[in-house]
Amino acid sequence: MSTVAGTALPVARRGSPFEVLRVFLRLGLTSFGGPVAHLGYFRAEFVERRRWLDEGAYADIVALCQFLPGPASSQTGISIGILRAGLPGALCAWLGFTAPSAVAMILFGYGVTAFGDLADSAWLHGLKIVAVAVVAQAVWGMARNLCPDRERGTIAVGAAMVALAIPSAPGQIGAIAVGGLIGCGLLSGGSRPQGQHSLSVHLPRAWSVIALASFFALLVGLPLLTAAVPSHALALFDSFYRSGALVFGGGHVVLPLLQASVVPPGWVTNDAFLAGYGAAQAVPGPLFTFAAYLGTVMGPTPNGWLGGLICVAAIFLPSFLLLVGALPFWDTLRRRPGVLPPWLVVIFGAVAASIVSVIPVLNG
């Protein structure tokens, strides 16, 4: 029986992977509303109803997933799966929560392909309007939460200028990096929050080291391998892996990276890209399953269902590797000030503020 803040928790018993799959499949079919809503659904299901973990442990998991790159709500679900049933539980949590929307987006991709020319489609214009409205709402909501003071607002404005001046993936990543460096100076007086709860993670430390090494090896090695081996399948996997590995802030923030990866090379038309993003708002589950649609409507092969599976696997793989690598060390890092220096949290806060400025580039 594990403990949280020294208190025995009868809710911490281990479960089966099938149990995890069943619960997350239901959530994957019913969880509308985006990442913030998903976190609310998870809290109601796993803290209040099923009592798989308590409030403090859930807050710890959400804090870690907000800190790591990737989709925070999906990572929270994967973390709950790990705590409940180990690595099989993580796979079942991801599969249950992701499969319904991934299948729906692949089917929508086949529909878009069957329609052919999208330029003058009335339904496309409707979906594009939905996409613009959702992005605008995301910008406003994130701005209020992530830019609460003048310093962070200044960082966001400056990063927006960089992202608009260099409308590409390097420009957007550069905007985030510059914002983090500036924030280290502007926000140097900030304090680091200290953790109050423990997590019981049943994963060998050796697996964590291997997972972290694999994350960085793929991040560095895939572009080199893609340059050496002319394969569209490899280039596709590389593009979506990097998108999943470099995005902070959730589903909406990944859009500029994906657009820069698939539209300029001619893999997907901009009209098809926006149509898919608009449709992604109408399905439950994680927004990152938009990748399944993009893989389906690709011009070059592999496309169709195989392309969709490659893209959705590639964009979620960094989250798996990071969580397996980070969870066993998370409690140690957050309880020892000498291990996680305050400036790292300061930079993360500045990075989060900079992310707000990246989203509008999609509509530029």
N, C-alpha and C positions, 0 to 999 in steps of 0.2 A: 504494500500500500504506500503510495507516494504521499508527500506532504507539500503543502503550500503555506509559507510563512509559519512553519512549525506546527500546523494544525492537520490532523489526520483527515483524509478525504475519502469517504466511502464511495464517492463517485469516480474514483480513478482506476477502477478495475479494467483489465484488458478486455477487448472485444474481438470479434472475428472480422476478417476482411469482407465477408459476405454481408455482415451487418452494416459495415461502413458503406459498401456499395449500394445497398438498398436505401439507406437514409439519404445519401448524396444524390442518388438518381431522382428521388422525389424532389429534392431541392433544385436539381438541374432542370426539372420540368416546370417548376413553379416560381423560380426566383427572378422576377422581373425587376427593373429599376436601376441597374448599374451597380458598381462596386460598393458604394456606401450602403445601399439597400441590402446587398448581399451580406455585408458584415452584420447588419441588424438581424437578418434571417438566421444567420449562424448563431448569434448570441441567444436568440429566442429558442432555437432548436437544441443547442448543445449545452448551454449554461442553465437556462430556465427549465426547459422541458425534460431533456434526457439526463442532464447533470453529468455529462461526460467529463467536464472540467468546471472549475469555479471561476468567479469573475476575475480574480487576479491573474490566474493562469491564462485566461482568454485575452486579457489586456496585454500580457507579455507577448503572446503569439502575434497579436495585431501589431504591436510596436515593432517587432522584428520584421514582419512582412512589409510594413511601411518603410522600413529602413533599407531593405534589399531592393534591387531592381526587379521588375516584373509585375505581374498582376496581383495586387495585394489580396483581393478576395479569394482568388484561386489558391494563392500561396497559404492563406489562412486555412482553407479547406484541406490542403495537402498536409499542413502541419497537424491539424486535428486527426487526420488519418494516421500519421506517423505515431502520435501519442496513443492512439487507440489500438492500432494493430500493426505497428512497425511499417516496414517498407511495403508489404502487400496492402496494408491499409491506405498508405499514401497513393498507390496506384489506383486502388478502388475508389478513393475519394475523388481523385482527378477524373477518372473515367466516368463516374456517375454524374458529376457536376458538369462535365464538358461535353459528353457525347450527344445529349439532345440538341443543343444549339449547333454543334459541329455538323451533325447530320442535316439539320434544317438549312444551314448555310451552304452545304454542298449541293443539296437539292435546289436551292435558289440559284446557285451558280449554273446548274444545268439549264434552269429556266431562262436565265439571262443569255446563255449561249444559244439557246434555241430561237430567241427573238431576233438575234443578229444585230442589225444597226440600232443603236440606242439613242442616237443623237436627238431625234424628234419625238421620243416616247413621252407621253403625258405622265405616265406613272413614274418615269425616271425623274422628271422635274419635281414631282411630289416628294420622292425620296430624298432628292438633293436639298429641298427646303427643310425636310426633317433633319437631315445631317447638319445643316448650318445652324438650326435652332438648338440642337442638342449640344453642338460644340460651344455655342455662345453661352448656354446655360452652364456647361462644365467650366468654362473660363471664369464666369462670374462667381460660381460657387467655390472654386479652388482659390480664386483671388481673395475672397473674404476670409477663407480659412488659413491660407498660406502666406498672405501679405498683410498681417495685422498692424504693422507699424510703417513709419516713413522709410526706415532703412531697407526693409524687405521690398517695399513698393519701388524704391529706387533701383534695387537690383533687378526686379522684374522688367522695369522700363528699359534699363540698359541692355539687358539680355534680349529683349524684343527687338531693339535696334540691330543687334548683331545678327539675330535670326532672319530678320527681314532683308538685311544687306547681303546675306549669303544664304539664299533659299535652297538649301540642300541638306542632306544628312550631316556632313561635316560642320556646316554652319550651325545647325541646331545643337549638336553635341558640343561645339565650341561655346555656344551661348550658355549652356548649362555649366560647363567647366569654368568659364570666366566668372559667372555669377557666384560659383562656389568660392573661387579665390578672393573675389572682392568681399564676399560675406565674411571670410575669415578675418579681414581687417575691420569691417564695419561692426560686426557682431561679436567682437572678441571678449566682450564683457559678459556674454551669456553663460548661464550655468548649465551643467549637465544633470538631467534628472536621474535619480538613483532608483534602481529596481527594488521592489519590496517582496517579491514572490519567487519561488523556485519552480522549476519545471522538471519532470521526470521523463527523460528521453532514453528509450531503450535502443540505442544505436551504438555500435562499436566506434571508438574514436578513429580506428584505422579506416573505416568506411568514409568517415567525414573528411579525412585527409585526401583520400583517393577522389572523392567527389569534388572537392575544391580544386585539386590539381587538374582534374578533367575539365572543369569549367574554364579555367584559364588556358589550358592547352587547346581546347576547341576554339576559344575566342581568338587566340593568336594564330593557331595552326590552320583553321579553315580558310581564311583569306589567302594564305600562302599556297595551300593545296589547290584552291580554286584557280589561282593564277597559273599553276603548273599543269593542271589537268583540265582541259576544256570540256567540261561536262555541265549541262544546264541543271541537272538534278543536284549536283554538288553546289553550284552557284545559288540555287534556290534554297537549299538547306542552310548555307552560309548566311545569306541575307536575312532569313527569318530567325536564325539562331542569334545573330548580332542584334536584331531588333528586340528580341526577348531579353537579351543580356544587358542592354544599355539603357533601357527605358525606366525612369523613375516616375511614379505618380499614377500608374494604372492605365486602363484601356484607352482612354481618349488621347493620352500623350504619345502612344505608339503610332498614331496615325501619320504624323509627318515623316517618321522614319520609314514606315511601310510605303508611303507614297513615293518618297525619294528612291526607294529600292526597286519598285515595280513599274512605276509610270515612265520615268525618263528612258529606261532601256527598251520600252515598248512591250514589256511582258503583259501589262494590263492597261487598257485605255483609262483616261481620267474619268470619263462618264461611267464606265463599269465600276471603277473604284468607288465613286460616290454613291452609286446605286447600291452596292453591297454594304457600305457603311450605313446608309439609311435603313436598309433591311435589318441590319444587325441590332438596331434599336428595338425591333419588334419581337425579338426572340428572347427567351429567358437564358440565364447562364452567363458565362464570362464573355466580355466583348472581344477578347483575344481570339475567339473562334472565327472572327472575321478572316483570319489567316486561312481557314479551310475554304472559304469562298474564293479568296484570291488564288489559291492553288488550283481550284476547279476551273476558273475562267482564264487561266494563263494561255497565251498564244503558243509559246514553245512547249514541247513535251519535256517532262511529264506534266500532264494537266488532268482534268477530270477528277474522279474520286481519288486516284493515286496521288496527284499533285496536292489535293486538299489534305490528305493524310500526312504527306511529307511536311507541308507547311505548318500544320497545327502541332505536329510532334516537335518540329524544330523550334517553334516559338515558345513552347512550354518547357523544353528540356533544361534551359538555364535555371528555371525556378526549382526543378527537382534537385539539380546538382547543388545549388546554393543552400537550399533548405537542409538537405542531408548533411552538407558540410557545416552549416552554421548552428543548427539546433543544439547539438551536444555541447557547443562552446558558448552558447548565448548567455546562459546564467552566469558563467564565469566572467565573461567580458563585461556584463552590466553591473556586477558586484565588486569588481576590482578597478578602481579609478586609474591605477597605473597602467592597465592593459588597454583600456579604451579612452584615449585622451580627449579632453573636452573639445579641442579644436575639430575633431572628426565629426562630432554632433553638430557643431556650429556650421561646418561646411555643408552637412546634410540639410540643415535648415535653409541655408542659402540656395542650395541646389533645388530644393522643393519650391522656393519662391521663383526661381528662374524658369522652372517647368511651365508655370502659368503663361509665360510669354511665348512659349513655343507653339501652343495649340492654334492660335489664329493664323499661322503661316499656311495651314491647310487650305484656308479660304481665300488666300491672297491671289 
